Structures are given as C-alpha cells and as structure tokens.
Amino acid sequence: MAAGVTIFAGSLVCLDADGYAIPAADTAGLKFAGGDNDRKTNAGQDGDSYVVVRRFGLRRFKLGHALTQADVGKQVFVVDDGVVDLVGATTNDVFAGVLVNLDTATMGWIDVAPAVALHK
C-alpha cells in the first residue's frame, strides 16, 4: 500500500505509478487492481502495509448515474473507490470491468476480471 492511505472494505483499488495500492480514483496513470475485502490503513511508508485485493468475480457497486437493462454488458470505469460509470462519464476512463447485472438503476454487479487482466 502507498504511505498514508486507507482502503475501505468492499472498495475498488488501483495501483499508483510506483505500483502501490491506493483507493481507486478517476486519475490518469492509475491501473485498476480489483476489489478489497478488508479495511486497511498504512500509517507508515510505501510498502509497510499490504491489502488483499480480489482480482476476479463479481462485485456490487454504486453506479454514477441511472442505467437501464440495455447497459448490461457494457464496460464501466472508476469514478471513485465506491462508484463506477459508463465511458464518457469519467475523465480518465480507468477501466473497472463489465456491468453484468442491475439490482436497481443505480446499483449494479461488475465483473472485475476483464479490467484486472489488462494489467498483468
């Protein structure tokens, strides 16, 4: 993990330019890493703590705006560590996966494996 960051349970995680885990954000140069299972804080230096990131499977996240059933199967991108949205709704288009199901218009299930596969 990067120095001084907290990653919350159930959140999206990215890697910064140095390869350290940070909360996901719509920031240029970040690489999507997956979803976190546990809350973790690194109060030390870069690399003093680690976080276990789930790199496959379905994760439920809030959607940046209301989507419809017609959006299922589309790629989604990081808004922040708890929100994803369609391309064009974010600035830097940090790929987070594919929308595979909607619970509601603003909550959906994302397959994160396609996004993680891009950064092996």
C-alpha distance (Angstrom), angle and dihedral (degrees) to the residues before:
residue distance angle dihedral
M1 . . .
A2 3.78 . .
A3 3.80 117.2 .
G4 3.78 117.4 -85.3
V5 3.80 98.7 8.7
T6 3.79 132.1 128.6
I7 3.78 119.6 -154.2
F8 3.80 114.3 -163.8
A9 3.79 126.7 -140.0
G10 3.77 112.0 -92.8
S11 3.79 94.3 16.7
L12 3.79 132.3 127.7
V13 3.80 117.0 -101.5
C14 3.81 131.4 -154.5
L15 3.78 134.0 -175.1
D16 3.78 118.4 -122.0
A17 3.82 123.9 -138.0
D18 3.83 90.1 -82.3
G19 3.81 92.8 51.2
Y20 3.81 97.7 -106.3
A21 3.80 122.5 138.0
I22 3.80 117.0 -107.3
P23 3.80 134.9 163.0
A24 3.80 109.0 -77.2
A25 3.79 116.3 -99.1
D26 3.79 140.1 167.7
T27 3.80 91.0 -101.8
A28 3.80 129.5 136.7
G29 3.79 115.3 -107.1
L30 3.80 98.1 22.8
K31 3.81 119.7 130.1
F32 3.78 118.6 -147.7
A33 3.82 112.0 -120.4
G34 3.82 104.7 176.7
G35 3.78 138.8 -103.1
D36 3.79 127.7 -38.6
N37 3.80 124.1 -130.4
D38 3.82 101.0 -166.7
R39 3.80 137.5 40.0
K40 3.77 110.7 -110.2
T41 3.81 135.3 173.8
N42 3.79 125.7 -163.4
A43 3.80 105.4 -154.0
G44 3.81 90.6 169.5
Q45 3.77 135.9 60.2
D46 3.80 128.7 -52.9
G47 3.78 108.3 -61.0
D48 3.84 97.1 13.5
S49 3.82 90.5 114.5
Y50 3.76 133.1 30.1
V51 3.77 136.0 -155.2
V52 3.79 127.8 -149.4
V53 3.79 108.4 -126.2
R54 3.78 123.9 -162.7
R55 3.79 106.1 -133.1
F56 3.80 100.0 -176.6
G57 3.78 140.3 36.9
L58 3.75 134.9 46.9
R59 3.78 123.7 -46.9
R60 3.81 127.0 -172.0
F61 3.80 115.9 -130.8
K62 3.76 141.2 165.9
L63 3.79 115.3 -100.6
G64 3.79 120.5 -130.5
H65 3.79 92.8 -127.8
A66 3.79 137.2 -0.8
L67 3.80 113.3 -64.7
T68 3.78 131.2 -171.7
Q69 3.79 135.4 -140.9
A70 3.81 87.4 -94.4
D71 3.84 87.9 67.8
V72 3.81 93.3 60.8
G73 3.81 108.5 113.3
K74 3.79 94.2 30.9
Q75 3.79 124.8 121.1
V76 3.80 117.6 -103.4
F77 3.79 129.8 -155.7
V78 3.81 136.2 -152.4
V79 3.80 118.3 -88.7
D80 3.82 92.9 167.0
D81 3.81 137.6 -38.7
G82 3.80 92.7 -63.5
V83 3.81 105.7 27.6
V84 3.81 134.6 66.4
D85 3.80 131.2 -178.1
L86 3.79 142.7 176.4
V87 3.78 123.7 -77.9
G88 3.79 111.9 -78.0
A89 3.81 91.8 33.4
T90 3.81 90.4 83.2
T91 3.78 130.7 51.9
N92 3.79 104.0 -135.3
D93 3.82 100.7 27.2
V94 3.81 99.2 -136.0
F95 3.81 98.5 -172.1
A96 3.84 112.1 -126.4
G97 3.80 103.0 172.4
V98 3.78 142.5 -88.5
L99 3.81 127.8 -47.0
V100 3.81 105.3 -121.7
N101 3.80 103.2 169.1
L102 3.81 141.8 5.4
D103 3.81 123.0 -135.5
T104 3.78 90.6 -179.6
A105 3.79 133.9 -15.6
T106 3.82 89.0 -84.4
M107 3.84 102.8 34.3
G108 3.78 123.6 63.7
W109 3.78 145.8 163.1
I110 3.78 115.8 -112.1
D111 3.81 127.5 -161.6
V112 3.81 101.4 -141.8
A113 3.83 96.4 -175.2
P114 3.85 96.2 87.9
A115 3.80 91.0 55.3
V116 3.79 94.2 45.9
A117 3.82 90.7 49.4
L118 3.82 90.1 61.9
H119 3.80 91.4 63.5
K120 3.80 103.6 47.8
